[in-house]
Amino acid sequence: MFDTNHFLHFINKILYPIVMLKSIEDVDTFFNTDQEWPENTPFYRTYRKVGYNMTSIRKQTRVIAFADKVEYKEELEKLEEAALALVLREDLRVARMTN
């Protein structure tokens, strides 16, 4: 069954494999796996929730890298490669916070 919102979420993850977190509140919201992370990338003008597809996944995995983007440039590039390689995992979302 084709689901437009699910497809858009998949395309968003390919274009933006890593979520950029800007505050402690973002970190708390991102780690709350009981709720769907409201994507805020330039891909979406208005985020369209995936809804039932996300709530039906029994285990959600969220990863955050806390790293300075200058000092750990190579590591962050590897993180982006890994996130892109794992884009098919619906239960996984990767983020980073650099400040």
Secondary structure, DSSP 4 states (H G I P E B T S, - for coil): ---HHHHHHHHHHHH--EEEP-SHHHHHHHH-TTS-----STT-SS----THHHHT-S--EEEEEE--TTTTHHHHHHHHHHHHHTTT-TTEEEEEE--
